[in-house]
Amino acid sequence: MFAASCLASTASAQAPGKVKVGLMLPYTGTYSALGTAIENGFRLYVQEQGGKLAGRDIEYFKVDDESDPAKASDNANKLVKRDQVDVLVGTVHSGVAMAMAKVAKDTKTLLIIPNAGADDVTGPLCAPNIFRSSFSNWQPAYAMGLVAATQFKHKTAVTLSWKYAAGDESTNGFKEGFESKGGKVIKHLHLPFPNVEFQALLTEIAALKPDAVYVFFAGGGAVKFVKDYAAAGLKDKIPLYGPGFLTDGTLEAQGAAADGLLTTLHYADGLTLPKDKAFRAAYEKSYKLQPDVYAVQGYDAAQLLDAGLKAANGDIGKREAVIKGMEQAKLDSPRGAFTMSRAHNPVQDIYLRKVENKTNQFVSVAVPALADPARGCKM
């Protein structure tokens, strides 16, 4: 009788209300498709667990962050203070994510970042309650620097990006990897965000005659740059490289100009992993779309939260147990298994991919189990 009553009280202690998840993502504007893919991936993982994580029902609260850093603190506080969410999930734009990180630190709310690559989030802004299920800007960039120097034997390179944090972090990461293996970045070129007038810069690249060019652009800027680079006659003379965002979600618009381009990222088309095949089939069945890297990152944000909740027997209130569970998780991701670094950034394989038939096909593992250096993290 005593044992039965103990079991009953344990069960009731482990079955409090729903876990409240605050999705703060871009649902309008340039990044709206990315926000939707992240949410789709998150919900797919929860759906695969029978609609619960660690036995707890999930209740969603949504805010459109509009990719606007000026509104980020207010939006995050709405979810934390008005809706009293247990965990914040967001976002795409690094400027918005930095503001979210500050709110999370101030309010001690659990935050999982399913995209934004700002190095500072798992650097100087690192905290026990802040995790990332995506990448740091340094990771794919550093990997491409190593590959350019060691595999392709390039000796000189020019880097080019928009003049903002993500561009600077990416080109600096490439330079670090490239120069660590004997290469030399002879010039860094940049232009204001979101300017796409590339002609003068392309003329300068042609005059400098480097062995390689590394660029950081995404979205519409990536489309125009790749087309302009080919139109200027440079594609067949000076190899062009970038992180995967140069060719992710842009290949249809880039057309033949992108054929053969090599990029580095933590996900690729044509992975032979059973987990990826199952994920792609399930995603397509649920959403009538092929998944992308953003969907994978959303899926793994839910998987990471699940690991934390399981470690705490479903009790989101046991914060230390939840955090420890997330820190120790080894996630079976569609991208390949990964763990968390001490700064809570994925330690993951970075892939070399080649554009073929409007897909970013897996070529090889550029760098296995690459950990971000987490410079400035005091955790």
VOBA-1610 file (N, C-alpha, C; in pm, whole numbers, padded with zeros to 5 digits, always signed):
BEGIN
Met+00084-00120+00000Met+00000+00000+00000Met+00088+00125+00000Phe+00194+00120+00086Phe+00287+00232+00093Phe+00356+00254-00041Ala+00399+00140-00104Ala+00468+00148-00234Ala+00375+00208-00339Ala+00249+00166-00336Ala+00153+00217-00434Ala+00132+00366-00419Ser+00122+00413-00293Ser+00100+00556-00272Ser+00224+00636-00314Cys+00343+00576-00293Cys+00467+00643-00338Cys+00468+00659-00489Leu+00429+00549-00555Leu+00426+00554-00702Leu+00327+00658-00750Ala+00213+00665-00686Ala+00111+00762-00726Ala+00161+00904-00708Ser+00227+00931-00596Ser+00275+01068-00572Ser+00388+01103-00668Thr+00474+01001-00702Thr+00582+01026-00798Thr+00523+01060-00934Ala+00423+00983-00974Ala+00361+01007-01105Ala+00301+01146-01111Ser+00232+01187-01004Ser+00169+01318-01007Ser+00275+01428-01006Ala+00389+01402-00938Ala+00497+01503-00934Ala+00559+01520-01072Gln+00557+01410-01150Gln+00620+01416-01282Gln+00521+01459-01390Ala+00399+01484-01355Ala+00301+01517-01458Ala+00236+01652-01431Pro+00320+01758-01416Pro+00261+01891-01406Pro+00206+01934-01541Gly+00175+02064-01557Gly+00112+02109-01681Gly+00200+02096-01803Lys+00158+02160-01908Lys+00231+02154-02035Lys+00362+02231-02027Val+00457+02191-02112Val+00579+02269-02131Val+00548+02377-02233Lys+00570+02501-02193Lys+00538+02615-02280Lys+00661+02653-02363Val+00648+02642-02494Val+00757+02672-02588Val+00725+02801-02662Gly+00811+02900-02651Gly+00794+03027-02720Gly+00875+03030-02848Leu+00808+03025-02962Leu+00876+03030-03092Leu+00887+03175-03136Met+01007+03230-03133Met+01029+03368-03178Met+01113+03360-03305Leu+01041+03365-03418Leu+01101+03339-03548Leu+01049+03440-03651Pro+01119+03454-03765Pro+01067+03542-03871Pro+00956+03472-03949Tyr+00837+03526-03943Tyr+00724+03470-04018Tyr+00683+03560-04134Thr+00745+03676-04144Thr+00725+03766-04258Thr+00862+03815-04303Gly+00869+03870-04424Gly+00994+03930-04472Gly+01090+03829-04533Thr+01214+03872-04552Thr+01317+03798-04624Thr+01336+03657-04571Tyr+01333+03642-04439Tyr+01366+03513-04378Tyr+01244+03430-04340Ser+01127+03466-04391Ser+01005+03397-04348Ser+01007+03247-04378Ala+01060+03209-04494Ala+01065+03066-04529Ala+01155+02990-04431Leu+01259+03058-04383Leu+01352+02995-04289Leu+01283+02972-04154Gly+01208+03073-04110Gly+01136+03061-03984Gly+01035+02948-03988Thr+00966+02937-04101Thr+00866+02830-04117Thr+00933+02692-04116Ala+01048+02681-04184Ala+01120+02553-04188Ala+01166+02511-04049Ile+01213+02608-03970Ile+01258+02578-03833Ile+01141+02527-03749Glu+01027+02598-03758Glu+00909+02554-03682Glu+00862+02416-03728Asn+00861+02395-03859Asn+00820+02264-03913Asn+00907+02152-03857Gly+01039+02176-03856Gly+01132+02075-03806Gly+01109+02047-03658Phe+01090+02152-03579Phe+01065+02138-03435Phe+00939+02056-03411Arg+00831+02093-03480Arg+00703+02024-03461Arg+00711+01878-03509Leu+00789+01853-03614Leu+00802+01715-03664Leu+00863+01624-03558Tyr+00967+01673-03490Tyr+01028+01590-03385Tyr+00927+01561-03274Val+00854+01663-03232Val+00754+01646-03125Val+00646+01547-03171Gln+00605+01560-03295Gln+00505+01470-03354Gln+00554+01325-03350Glu+00683+01305-03379Glu+00741+01170-03379Glu+00745+01109-03238Gln+00742+01194-03138Gln+00739+01146-02998Gln+00596+01133-02946Gly+00499+01131-03036Gly+00359+01117-02995Gly+00299+01248-02947Gly+00359+01361-02989Gly+00306+01492-02951Gly+00351+01538-02813Lys+00443+01465-02750Lys+00493+01501-02617Lys+00644+01494-02615Leu+00707+01564-02522Leu+00850+01549-02494Leu+00863+01502-02350Ala+00932+01390-02332Ala+00950+01330-02199Ala+00816+01317-02126Gly+00712+01282-02202Gly+00581+01261-02143Gly+00500+01387-02118Arg+00554+01503-02154Arg+00485+01630-02129Arg+00424+01685-02257Asp+00301+01729-02250Asp+00239+01797-02364Asp+00311+01929-02389Ile+00314+01970-02515Ile+00381+02095-02554Ile+00276+02197-02595Glu+00287+02318-02539Glu+00200+02428-02578Glu+00287+02535-02645Tyr+00246+02577-02764Tyr+00327+02672-02842Tyr+00273+02814-02831Phe+00365+02908-02822Phe+00335+03050-02829Phe+00425+03107-02938Lys+00369+03189-03028Lys+00446+03236-03143Lys+00451+03388-03150Val+00569+03440-03184Val+00586+03582-03211Val+00667+03597-03339Asp+00620+03681-03430Asp+00695+03714-03551Asp+00801+03818-03514Asp+00929+03780-03521Asp+01034+03876-03481Asp+01068+03976-03591Glu+01014+03952-03713Glu+01031+04042-03827Glu+01178+04066-03862Ser+01268+03985-03808Ser+01413+04003-03827Ser+01456+04145-03791Asp+01392+04200-03688Asp+01417+04340-03648Asp+01478+04345-03508Pro+01610+04370-03499Pro+01676+04375-03368Pro+01615+04480-03274Ala+01560+04589-03331Ala+01503+04696-03247Ala+01380+04648-03169Lys+01311+04546-03222Lys+01191+04494-03155Lys+01219+04368-03074Ala+01343+04321-03077Ala+01374+04188-03024Ala+01352+04176-02874Ser+01398+04274-02797Ser+01384+04265-02651Ser+01237+04263-02611Asp+01157+04352-02672Asp+01014+04356-02640Asp+00946+04225-02677Asn+00980+04171-02794Asn+00918+04046-02838Asn+00954+03930-02746Ala+01081+03922-02708Ala+01124+03815-02618Ala+01058+03828-02482Asn+01048+03951-02433Asn+00985+03974-02302Asn+00836+03942-02303Lys+00770+03962-02419Lys+00628+03922-02430Lys+00614+03773-02402Leu+00700+03695-02462Leu+00692+03550-02446Leu+00728+03508-02303Val+00831+03573-02248Val+00878+03534-02114Val+00784+03583-02005Lys+00743+03709-02012Lys+00667+03769-01903Lys+00515+03758-01920Arg+00467+03781-02042Arg+00323+03772-02065Arg+00278+03626-02073Asp+00347+03548-02159Asp+00306+03410-02183Asp+00372+03311-02087Gln+00475+03358-02016Gln+00546+03276-01916Gln+00594+03143-01975Val+00660+03153-02092Val+00711+03032-02156Val+00826+02973-02074Asp+00840+02841-02085Asp+00949+02771-02016Asp+01079+02778-02096Val+01065+02787-02228Val+01183+02789-02315Val+01156+02878-02435Leu+01255+02958-02470Leu+01252+03039-02592Leu+01324+02964-02703Val+01267+02962-02823Val+01333+02902-02939Val+01338+03007-03050Gly+01458+03050-03086Gly+01476+03149-03193Gly+01621+03197-03195Thr+01669+03251-03302Thr+01598+03285-03423Thr+01694+03272-03540Val+01663+03340-03653Val+01747+03336-03772Val+01849+03450-03772His+01803+03572-03751His+01885+03693-03759His+01975+03704-03635Ser+02105+03719-03656Ser+02199+03722-03543Ser+02176+03841-03451Gly+02140+03956-03506Gly+02115+04074-03423Gly+01998+04052-03329Val+01895+03983-03378Val+01779+03951-03294Val+01818+03847-03189Ala+01898+03749-03229Ala+01940+03644-03136Ala+02023+03700-03022Met+02106+03800-03052Met+02189+03861-02946Met+02100+03927-02841Ala+01994+03994-02887Ala+01900+04056-02792Ala+01824+03949-02714Met+01787+03840-02780Met+01721+03729-02711Met+01811+03671-02603Ala+01940+03658-02635Ala+02036+03603-02538Ala+02043+03691-02414Lys+02036+03821-02434Lys+02041+03913-02319Lys+01917+03896-02230Val+01800+03886-02295Val+01676+03864-02218Val+01683+03730-02144Ala+01732+03627-02213Ala+01743+03494-02152Ala+01835+03498-02030Lys+01947+03568-02044Lys+02040+03579-01930Lys+01976+03654-01814Asp+01908+03764-01845Asp+01848+03849-01740Asp+01735+03778-01666Thr+01659+03695-01739Thr+01541+03631-01679Thr+01565+03484-01644Lys+01685+03435-01677Lys+01722+03293-01652Lys+01631+03196-01729Thr+01579+03242-01843Thr+01493+03156-01926Thr+01580+03071-02017Leu+01543+02945-02033Leu+01614+02856-02125Leu+01597+02906-02268Leu+01707+02916-02343Leu+01705+02962-02482Leu+01775+02860-02570Ile+01708+02819-02679Ile+01770+02734-02781Ile+01768+02810-02913Ile+01885+02832-02970Ile+01897+02908-03096Ile+01908+02809-03211Pro+01808+02806-03301Pro+01805+02708-03409Pro+01863+02756-03542Asn+01929+02872-03541Asn+01998+02916-03662Asn+02110+03016-03636Ala+02078+03135-03591Ala+02174+03248-03587Ala+02315+03205-03548Gly+02411+03237-03635Gly+02548+03188-03617Gly+02642+03282-03545Ala+02593+03393-03492Ala+02680+03492-03427Ala+02776+03425-03329Asp+02905+03442-03353Asp+03006+03378-03267Asp+02989+03417-03120Asp+02947+03541-03095Asp+02938+03591-02957Asp+02839+03515-02871Val+02736+03455-02933Val+02632+03386-02854Val+02691+03271-02774Thr+02787+03200-02834Thr+02856+03094-02759Thr+03001+03136-02730Gly+03023+03269-02733Gly+03150+03328-02693Gly+03126+03412-02569Pro+03145+03544-02577Pro+03128+03630-02459Pro+02989+03626-02395Leu+02884+03596-02475Leu+02747+03592-02420Leu+02707+03454-02368Cys+02798+03360-02368Cys+02762+03223-02328Cys+02707+03221-02186Ala+02617+03128-02161Ala+02556+03114-02029Ala+02502+02973-02015Pro+02487+02923-01891Pro+02437+02787-01871Pro+02303+02760-01937Asn+02217+02862-01947Asn+02081+02842-02001Asn+02069+02875-02150Ile+02181+02900-02219Ile+02178+02932-02362Ile+02245+02821-02442Phe+02171+02765-02539Phe+02221+02657-02624Phe+02196+02692-02771Arg+02276+02630-02859Arg+02255+02649-03003Arg+02249+02512-03069Ser+02153+02494-03160Ser+02139+02366-03231Ser+02182+02378-03377Ser+02255+02484-03409Ser+02290+02509-03550Ser+02441+02508-03573Phe+02506+02622-03561Phe+02647+02638-03601Phe+02694+02773-03550Ser+02824+02794-03548Ser+02879+02929-03534Ser+02930+02972-03671Asn+02931+03101-03697Asn+02980+03149-03828Asn+03122+03101-03855Trp+03199+03084-03748Trp+03339+03041-03761Trp+03350+02901-03820Gln+03259+02810-03785Gln+03278+02668-03817Gln+03289+02637-03968Pro+03188+02666-04051Pro+03203+02633-04193Pro+03312+02715-04261Ala+03334+02836-04213Ala+03436+02924-04273Ala+03577+02871-04248Tyr+03605+02837-04123Tyr+03736+02782-04087Tyr+03762+02653-04165Ala+03659+02568-04175Ala+03673+02441-04249Ala+03709+02466-04395Met+03643+02566-04457Met+03674+02595-04598Met+03816+02649-04613Gly+03863+02726-04515Gly+04002+02774-04519Gly+04101+02659-04519Leu+04075+02559-04434Leu+04164+02442-04429Leu+04162+02367-04562Val+04042+02345-04616Val+04027+02270-04742Val+04095+02343-04858Ala+04075+02476-04865Ala+04133+02555-04974Ala+04286+02545-04975Ala+04345+02544-04856Ala+04491+02540-04847Ala+04547+02399-04863Thr+04484+02300-04799Thr+04543+02166-04796Thr+04498+02078-04912Gln+04367+02080-04943Gln+04316+01991-05047Gln+04334+02051-05186Phe+04307+02182-05199Phe+04316+02246-05331Phe+04447+02319-05353Lys+04531+02322-05250Lys+04669+02377-05261Lys+04675+02523-05303His+04572+02602-05269His+04575+02744-05301His+04673+02816-05207Lys+04743+02912-05261Lys+04842+02988-05181Lys+04792+03127-05145Thr+04710+03188-05232Thr+04659+03324-05206Thr+04507+03326-05223Ala+04444+03415-05149Ala+04298+03429-05159Ala+04257+03573-05132Val+04143+03611-05188Val+04076+03738-05156Val+03944+03701-05091Thr+03907+03772-04984Thr+03776+03750-04922Thr+03688+03871-04948Leu+03558+03845-04951Leu+03461+03950-04982Leu+03330+03922-04907Ser+03275+04024-04845Ser+03147+04007-04776Ser+03080+04142-04757Trp+02954+04136-04713Trp+02891+04256-04662Trp+02964+04297-04534Lys+02963+04426-04506Lys+03030+04477-04386Lys+02932+04472-04269Tyr+02922+04356-04206Tyr+02843+04340-04084Tyr+02898+04218-04012Ala+02844+04191-03891Ala+02906+04091-03803Ala+02922+03955-03869Ala+02815+03904-03931Ala+02823+03770-03989Ala+02929+03763-04099Gly+02935+03866-04182Gly+03036+03870-04288Gly+03177+03874-04232Asp+03197+03957-04131Asp+03330+03967-04069Asp+03371+03836-04004Glu+03277+03773-03931Glu+03309+03648-03861Glu+03340+03536-03961Ser+03266+03532-04071Ser+03288+03428-04170Ser+03423+03446-04241Thr+03452+03567-04288Thr+03578+03588-04360Thr+03698+03575-04266Asn+03682+03614-04140Asn+03791+03595-04043Asn+03815+03447-04014Gly+03706+03369-04008Gly+03719+03224-03987Gly+03792+03158-04103Phe+03756+03197-04226Phe+03827+03144-04344Phe+03975+03179-04337Lys+04004+03305-04307Lys+04144+03350-04301Lys+04224+03270-04198Glu+04162+03246-04082Glu+04231+03170-03976Glu+04267+03029-04025Gly+04171+02962-04086Gly+04197+02827-04135Gly+04298+02826-04249Phe+04280+02917-04345Phe+04365+02923-04464Phe+04510+02956-04427Glu+04527+03055-04341Glu+04664+03098-04307Glu+04732+03002-04210Ser+04652+02923-04136Ser+04713+02823-04046Ser+04781+02712-04125Lys+04746+02698-04252Lys+04805+02595-04338Lys+04892+02654-04447Gly+04939+02777-04426Gly+05037+02835-04517Gly+04982+02924-04627Gly+04849+02940-04635Gly+04792+03031-04733Gly+04803+03176-04688Lys+04769+03268-04776Lys+04773+03411-04741Lys+04652+03482-04802Val+04572+03546-04716Val+04463+03632-04766Val+04526+03766-04800Ile+04530+03800-04929Ile+04601+03921-04971Ile+04516+04046-04961Lys+04382+04028-04956Lys+04296+04145-04939Lys+04157+04102-04895His+04098+04183-04806His+03957+04163-04771His+03877+04279-04828Leu+03781+04247-04912Leu+03695+04348-04973Leu+03558+04341-04908His+03490+04454-04896His+03355+04451-04841His+03273+04567-04897Leu+03142+04555-04878Leu+03050+04661-04920Leu+02937+04665-04818Pro+02867+04779-04807Pro+02762+04793-04705Pro+02648+04693-04727Phe+02591+04642-04618Phe+02474+04557-04625Phe+02349+04644-04649Pro+02260+04609-04741Pro+02257+04491-04828Pro+02292+04525-04974Asn+02386+04616-04995Asn+02429+04658-05129Asn+02468+04538-05216Val+02428+04540-05343Val+02463+04430-05434Val+02527+04482-05563Glu+02589+04599-05552Glu+02662+04653-05669Glu+02805+04602-05665Phe+02828+04489-05733Phe+02954+04416-05720Phe+03059+04450-05827Gln+03023+04526-05930Gln+03108+04537-06047Gln+03250+04586-06016Ala+03262+04692-05938Ala+03394+04747-05906Ala+03479+04645-05829Leu+03416+04570-05743Leu+03487+04469-05664Leu+03533+04353-05753Leu+03450+04315-05848Leu+03488+04208-05940Leu+03606+04251-06027Thr+03606+04378-06066Thr+03719+04431-06143Thr+03848+04426-06060Glu+03835+04458-05931Glu+03953+04455-05843Glu+04003+04312-05823Ile+03910+04216-05808Ile+03950+04076-05794Ile+04026+04029-05918Ala+03976+04065-06035Ala+04041+04026-06160Ala+04183+04081-06167Ala+04202+04204-06116Ala+04335+04266-06118Ala+04430+04202-06016Leu+04375+04161-05900Leu+04458+04101-05794Leu+04504+03959-05828Lys+04426+03888-05909Lys+04458+03751-05954Lys+04493+03655-05840Pro+04408+03643-05739Pro+04435+03545-05634Pro+04412+03403-05685Asp+04457+03304-05608Asp+04431+03164-05643Asp+04284+03128-05617Ala+04222+03198-05521Ala+04085+03164-05482Ala+04014+03287-05426Val+03882+03282-05429Val+03798+03388-05369Val+03701+03320-05272Tyr+03691+03376-05150Tyr+03595+03327-05051Tyr+03499+03440-05018Val+03369+03412-05027Val+03269+03517-05001Val+03165+03471-04901Phe+03109+03569-04830Phe+02993+03542-04745Phe+02877+03629-04793Phe+02780+03564-04859Phe+02654+03626-04897Phe+02545+03521-04881Ala+02421+03566-04863Ala+02307+03475-04852Ala+02189+03538-04924Gly+02086+03456-04949Gly+01963+03508-05009Gly+01984+03576-05142Gly+01915+03689-05161Gly+01921+03762-05287Gly+02061+03810-05322Gly+02138+03847-05222Gly+02276+03890-05246Gly+02361+03778-05301Ala+02340+03656-05249Ala+02414+03540-05298Ala+02376+03509-05443Val+02249+03523-05474Val+02204+03497-05612Val+02274+03592-05708Lys+02271+03721-05676Lys+02329+03819-05768Lys+02480+03805-05778Phe+02548+03779-05664Phe+02693+03769-05669Phe+02738+03651-05756Val+02678+03536-05736Val+02717+03418-05813Val+02694+03440-05962Lys+02583+03503-05996Lys+02556+03530-06138Lys+02652+03635-06195Asp+02679+03738-06117Asp+02772+03843-06162Asp+02914+03789-06176Tyr+02954+03701-06085Tyr+03090+03644-06088Tyr+03110+03564-06217Ala+03007+03484-06250Ala+03015+03405-06374Ala+03011+03496-06497Ala+02924+03596-06494Ala+02909+03687-06609Ala+03037+03767-06634Ala+03113+03793-06528Ala+03239+03867-06542Ala+03352+03780-06597Gly+03323+03652-06618Gly+03425+03561-06672Gly+03523+03510-06568Leu+03491+03528-06439Leu+03584+03488-06333Leu+03566+03344-06288Lys+03449+03288-06307Lys+03419+03155-06253Lys+03518+03049-06300Asp+03556+03055-06427Asp+03647+02954-06482Asp+03794+02989-06462Lys+03821+03109-06409Lys+03960+03152-06389Lys+04003+03144-06243Ile+03915+03186-06152Ile+03949+03191-06010Ile+03839+03118-05933Pro+03869+03002-05872Pro+03766+02927-05799Pro+03699+03010-05690Leu+03566+02996-05682Leu+03487+03070-05584Leu+03438+02974-05476Tyr+03456+03011-05349Tyr+03413+02929-05236Tyr+03332+03013-05138Gly+03259+02944-05051Gly+03183+03012-04946Gly+03127+02912-04849Pro+03067+02959-04739Pro+02991+02868-04655Pro+02864+02829-04729Gly+02794+02728-04680Gly+02680+02673-04753Gly+02570+02771-04785Phe+02562+02882-04710Phe+02453+02976-04732Phe+02464+03046-04868Leu+02581+03036-04931Leu+02596+03092-05065Leu+02506+03020-05165Thr+02483+02890-05140Thr+02408+02810-05237Thr+02286+02739-05176Asp+02255+02766-05050Asp+02138+02705-04987Asp+02015+02793-05009Gly+01911+02734-05070Gly+01788+02809-05096Gly+01800+02909-05210Thr+01909+02903-05283Thr+01934+03002-05389Thr+01958+02938-05526Leu+01969+02806-05531Leu+02015+02740-05654Leu+01920+02757-05772Glu+01790+02757-05744Glu+01692+02774-05852Glu+01716+02907-05923Ala+01737+03012-05845Ala+01756+03146-05902Ala+01896+03164-05962Gln+01995+03095-05908Gln+02133+03109-05959Gln+02152+03037-06091Gly+02076+02930-06112Gly+02084+02857-06238Gly+02223+02802-06266Ala+02262+02802-06393Ala+02389+02742-06435Ala+02510+02811-06374Ala+02496+02937-06333Ala+02608+03011-06275Ala+02663+02943-06149Ala+02578+02865-06080Ala+02620+02800-05956Ala+02678+02660-05979Asp+02663+02604-06098Asp+02708+02467-06123Asp+02854+02449-06085Gly+02880+02345-06006Gly+03018+02312-05969Gly+03072+02386-05849Leu+02999+02483-05795Leu+03051+02558-05680Leu+03066+02467-05559Leu+03174+02490-05483Leu+03203+02412-05364Leu+03181+02499-05240Thr+03107+02446-05144Thr+03080+02517-05020Thr+03096+02420-04902Thr+03103+02476-04781Thr+03113+02393-04661Thr+02997+02425-04567Leu+02939+02321-04508Leu+02829+02338-04413Leu+02811+02209-04334His+02729+02217-04228His+02706+02102-04141His+02591+02013-04191Tyr+02545+02038-04313Tyr+02441+01953-04373Tyr+02463+01953-04523Ala+02416+01847-04590Ala+02434+01836-04735Ala+02324+01749-04793Asp+02301+01764-04923Asp+02215+01671-04995Asp+02296+01544-05023Gly+02226+01430-05026Gly+02293+01305-05062Gly+02367+01238-04948Leu+02341+01278-04823Leu+02399+01203-04711Leu+02335+01064-04709Thr+02414+00964-04676Thr+02362+00826-04679Thr+02320+00778-04540Leu+02306+00870-04447Leu+02271+00834-04309Leu+02126+00787-04301Pro+02100+00673-04236Pro+01961+00627-04220Pro+01872+00732-04155Lys+01925+00804-04056Lys+01847+00907-03986Lys+01804+01017-04083Asp+01893+01055-04174Asp+01859+01161-04269Asp+01753+01114-04368Lys+01766+00991-04413Lys+01667+00937-04508Lys+01528+00933-04444Ala+01523+00888-04318Ala+01395+00881-04248Ala+01338+01021-04224Phe+01425+01113-04187Phe+01384+01252-04162Phe+01327+01315-04289Arg+01396+01297-04400Arg+01351+01356-04526Arg+01215+01300-04568Ala+01199+01170-04551Ala+01071+01108-04589Ala+00958+01160-04500Ala+00984+01169-04369Ala+00881+01215-04277Ala+00846+01362-04300Tyr+00948+01443-04326Tyr+00925+01586-04349Tyr+00843+01607-04475Glu+00880+01535-04580Glu+00808+01550-04707Glu+00661+01504-04692Lys+00641+01398-04616Lys+00506+01348-04594Lys+00422+01450-04517Ser+00482+01514-04416Ser+00409+01609-04332Ser+00385+01743-04400Tyr+00483+01791-04476Tyr+00478+01930-04525Tyr+00479+01942-04677Lys+00486+01827-04748Lys+00486+01828-04896Lys+00602+01911-04951Leu+00713+01913-04878Leu+00833+01988-04917Leu+00956+01905-04885Gln+01066+01932-04956Gln+01194+01874-04917Gln+01252+01959-04803Pro+01306+01897-04699Pro+01364+01976-04590Pro+01497+02037-04629Asp+01539+02138-04553Asp+01669+02201-04573Asp+01741+02208-04439Val+01856+02275-04438Val+01936+02285-04316Val+01858+02351-04202Tyr+01768+02444-04236Tyr+01691+02515-04133Tyr+01593+02420-04064Ala+01531+02333-04143Ala+01441+02232-04086Ala+01516+02137-03993Val+01636+02099-04033Val+01720+02011-03950Val+01751+02078-03817Gln+01785+02206-03821Gln+01821+02279-03699Gln+01702+02293-03605Gly+01581+02310-03661Gly+01460+02315-03580Gly+01430+02179-03518Tyr+01445+02074-03596Tyr+01425+01937-03549Tyr+01517+01908-03430Asp+01642+01949-03444Asp+01740+01921-03339Asp+01724+02011-03217Ala+01663+02127-03234Ala+01630+02211-03118Ala+01530+02137-03029Ala+01430+02073-03091Ala+01332+01995-03015Ala+01397+01872-02952Gln+01486+01810-03028Gln+01555+01691-02979Gln+01644+01725-02858Leu+01706+01841-02862Leu+01790+01887-02752Leu+01707+01914-02627Leu+01593+01980-02646Leu+01502+02005-02533Leu+01453+01873-02474Asp+01422+01777-02560Asp+01376+01646-02514Asp+01482+01579-02426Ala+01608+01588-02467Ala+01717+01528-02388Ala+01723+01590-02249Gly+01705+01722-02241Gly+01706+01790-02112Gly+01589+01749-02025Leu+01470+01742-02085Leu+01350+01704-02010Leu+01357+01560-01960Lys+01410+01472-02044Lys+01422+01332-02002Lys+01516+01320-01882Ala+01622+01398-01882Ala+01718+01394-01770Ala+01654+01443-01641Ala+01550+01525-01653Ala+01480+01580-01535Ala+01346+01510-01512Asn+01330+01391-01572Asn+01204+01316-01559Asn+01082+01400-01597Gly+01100+01484-01698Gly+00988+01561-01750Gly+00959+01689-01675Asp+01037+01719-01572Asp+01009+01837-01489Asp+01095+01955-01534Ile+01038+02045-01614Ile+01112+02161-01665Ile+01158+02253-01552Gly+01094+02239-01435Gly+01132+02321-01319Gly+01265+02281-01258Lys+01309+02159-01286Lys+01440+02114-01235Lys+01548+02162-01331Arg+01579+02291-01321Arg+01663+02357-01421Arg+01802+02296-01434Glu+01865+02267-01321Glu+02001+02213-01328Glu+02004+02077-01397Ala+01903+01995-01370Ala+01895+01864-01434Ala+01869+01877-01584Val+01780+01970-01622Val+01751+01994-01764Val+01878+02038-01837Ile+01947+02135-01781Ile+02069+02188-01844Ile+02176+02079-01856Lys+02194+02002-01749Lys+02294+01895-01752Lys+02260+01792-01859Gly+02132+01759-01870Gly+02088+01664-01974Gly+02117+01715-02114Met+02096+01843-02135Met+02124+01902-02267Met+02274+01906-02293Glu+02351+01939-02190Glu+02498+01945-02206Glu+02557+01809-02241Gln+02499+01703-02186Gln+02554+01569-02205Gln+02492+01493-02321Ala+02398+01557-02390Ala+02325+01488-02497Ala+02416+01453-02615Lys+02393+01336-02672Lys+02451+01300-02802Lys+02332+01281-02895Leu+02315+01374-02985Leu+02194+01377-03068Leu+02214+01300-03197Asp+02118+01214-03228Asp+02117+01142-03356Asp+02045+01231-03456Ser+02121+01319-03517Ser+02065+01422-03605Ser+02066+01376-03751Pro+01976+01430-03834Pro+01984+01405-03978Pro+02119+01447-04037Arg+02187+01543-03974Arg+02319+01588-04024Arg+02430+01491-03987Gly+02402+01397-03896Gly+02503+01311-03834Gly+02505+01339-03685Ala+02549+01243-03606Ala+02548+01258-03461Ala+02637+01374-03419Phe+02592+01448-03316Phe+02676+01554-03261Phe+02653+01569-03112Thr+02750+01635-03047Thr+02744+01663-02905Thr+02752+01814-02884Met+02742+01857-02759Met+02752+01999-02726Met+02892+02033-02675Ser+02944+02147-02718Ser+03071+02195-02665Ser+03049+02253-02525Arg+03156+02287-02456Arg+03144+02345-02322Arg+03066+02477-02326Ala+03066+02545-02442Ala+02993+02671-02458Ala+02853+02650-02516His+02813+02522-02533His+02678+02486-02579His+02656+02513-02728Asn+02759+02489-02807Asn+02750+02496-02953Asn+02775+02354-03007Pro+02710+02312-03117Pro+02734+02176-03167Pro+02880+02149-03205Val+02929+02034-03162Val+03057+01980-03210Val+03018+01883-03320Gln+03045+01920-03445Gln+02982+01851-03558Gln+03074+01841-03679Asp+03044+01743-03763Asp+03116+01731-03890Asp+03076+01847-03981Ile+03175+01902-04050Ile+03149+02002-04153Ile+03177+01936-04288Tyr+03079+01945-04378Tyr+03087+01876-04506Tyr+03130+01968-04619Leu+03207+01912-04713Leu+03232+01978-04841Leu+03122+01934-04935Arg+03056+02031-05001Arg+02944+02002-05091Arg+02971+02064-05228Lys+02917+02003-05330Lys+02933+02053-05468Lys+02795+02068-05531Val+02774+02181-05599Val+02645+02205-05665Val+02635+02117-05790Glu+02536+02029-05789Glu+02507+01942-05903Glu+02355+01929-05916Asn+02304+01955-06035Asn+02160+01941-06062Asn+02075+02013-05958Lys+02115+02135-05926Lys+02042+02222-05833Lys+02029+02161-05693Thr+02131+02085-05654Thr+02140+02033-05517Thr+02283+02054-05468Asn+02298+02057-05334Asn+02430+02070-05272Asn+02477+01931-05229Gln+02536+01860-05324Gln+02567+01719-05302Gln+02690+01699-05212Phe+02678+01605-05120Phe+02788+01567-05032Phe+02908+01520-05115Val+03026+01576-05085Val+03151+01533-05149Val+03235+01456-05048Ser+03258+01517-04931Ser+03342+01454-04829Ser+03322+01525-04696Val+03377+01467-04591Val+03380+01536-04461Val+03502+01628-04465Ala+03477+01759-04465Ala+03587+01855-04470Ala+03666+01853-04339Val+03594+01859-04227Val+03657+01850-04094Val+03562+01773-04003Pro+03607+01661-03944Pro+03519+01588-03853Pro+03512+01653-03716Ala+03395+01645-03652Ala+03376+01687-03512Ala+03445+01820-03481Leu+03410+01923-03558Leu+03473+02054-03540Leu+03403+02132-03428Ala+03480+02174-03329Ala+03427+02254-03218Ala+03465+02399-03236Asp+03369+02488-03215Asp+03397+02632-03217Asp+03489+02665-03099Pro+03586+02756-03117Pro+03679+02788-03007Pro+03617+02862-02890Ala+03495+02917-02909Ala+03422+02983-02799Ala+03507+03090-02730Arg+03571+03172-02808Arg+03657+03277-02751Arg+03574+03377-02669Gly+03618+03403-02549Gly+03549+03498-02463Gly+03445+03436-02372Cys+03419+03303-02388Cys+03321+03237-02302Cys+03383+03211-02166Lys+03317+03257-02061Lys+03369+03243-01924Lys+03298+03134-01846Met+03221+03051-01912Met+03140+02951-01841Met+03228+02837-01790
//
